[in-house]
């Protein structure tokens, strides 16, 4: 996980690392099959370590309708 490497190098805070882990678990539980490193952003006060920005793009894509109208794992 990218967050672990960032935390070990003191790029992000321990709280940011913990939050990233919780977000990963939550995303897995709700069926967010589109999680990638671009979903995490950091906030800077001009120095390291950084905090995480508010979460974005946390949607249950496993249940998104297909072009044919089928809804993920529900049909």
KAZIJO-V713877 format. One line per field, one symbol per residue. ss: DSSP state (A for helix, B for strand, O for the rest). phi: phi as a letter, one per 30 degrees, with the letter a starting at -180 (. if undefined). Layout:
ss = ???
phi = ???
This chain:
ss = OAAAAAAAOOOBOAAAAAAAAAAAAAAAAAOOOOOOAAAOOBBOOOOOOBBBOOOOOOOOAAAOBOOOOOBAAAO
phi = .eedddddchdcdddddeddddddddedddiddcdadddcbccbcjaddccddedbhcbdddcdddddjdcgddc
